[in-house]
Amino acid sequence: MEIKAAIAVLGSLAQGTRLETFRLLIRHEPDGMAAGDIAREIDIPQNTMSAHLAVLSRAGLVTAQRQSRSIVYRANIDVLRNLTVFLVNDCCQGRPEICEPLMAELACC
């Protein structure tokens, strides 16, 4: 991942509703959720949710697929993985024991 892409992803998550939305979609993988269901779960108006989903989509964090009359959104796990690798790529300065707790926590995923 390039620095500009990482900044775009992190910037899109640097807002409470969008971060909450992305975490909600992570919990609902692999099925995803319809936009209206996301709005109800987070308790915000659907038009506001659409704007937040558009920001997440532009950053590549969510994908959308039409299913009948609904648009179902899913978290893009590959972008999350790429961001995580980007953030810890230079971790530990050759001393893996420093990063071991982090790796152990990520292993449960």
N, C-alpha and C positions, 0 to 999 in steps of 0.2 A: 504494500500500500504506500502510495506517495503521501508526502506531508499535506498537500492541498486536499486530498481526499480524506485524510484523517481529520483535518480541521473541519471539513464539511460535515462529516459524520458526528464528531464531537459537538459541533455547533448545533446540529439538529436535535441532539439529546440534552442540550443545555437549557431546557425549559421543562417545567414540572409536568405539564400535561403530556408532552411528547415522550418524556422519559417513562412516565406511568403507562402510556399506551404501548410503547415498545416492550416494556416488561410484561404487560398483559398478553401481548401477542406471543412472546417467548413461551409463556405458560400454556398457550393454546396451540402450540406446534404439535403435530404437523397439519392440523385441520384448519387453523386460522379462524378468523371471526368476521362476520359481516360488519360493515361500518356502523350501522344502526345499533347493533349489539355492543360494539365498543363504546359508542357514545352513551348508551344507557348504563353500562358498567361503570364508566368513569363519571357519569352524571354531568355531562355537558351537552349543549345543543348540537344537533347533527351538523349544521353548517360550520360551526366552530371545529368540530371533529374533522370534517373534510379538509379544512385548512391545515390542521396539524398533520393529518395523514399525507397531504401533498408535500409538506416539508420533509417528512420522513422518507417518502417515496423518492424525492429528488436526491436525497443523500444516499439512496440505495438500501436503506435499512428495512424497507417493507416492499412487498410486491402485492399487486392487486390482480384479481381474476374475477371476471363476471361469471356468476352462477345464477342462472335464471334472471330474476329481477334484482338480485343483490350483487354487491361487489364485496368479495371476500378478501381480506388482507391477511398476509402472513409475514412473519419476521424473516428477514434474509439472514440466515445463520452464517452464511459464507462471509458476509460483510462484517458481522460481529467477530468471527474467527480471525479475519484479516486484520481488524483493528486491534484485537488482543495481541496477536503476534507482533504487529507493528510496535505496540506500546512496550512489550517486554523483550523485544529482539536483542537488545544490548544489555540485558539484565545480568547481573552477578559478576561481570568482569572475569569470566572463566572460573567462577566459584559456584558450582551448581547447588551447594548446600544452602546458599542464601535464598535461592528461588524455590527450593524444595517445598516449603509450605504453600506457596502460590500454586505450584503444579499439582499438589495433592488436592487442593480445593477445586481446581478446574477438572481434575480427573473424574470427579463425581458427576460431572455434566455429561 
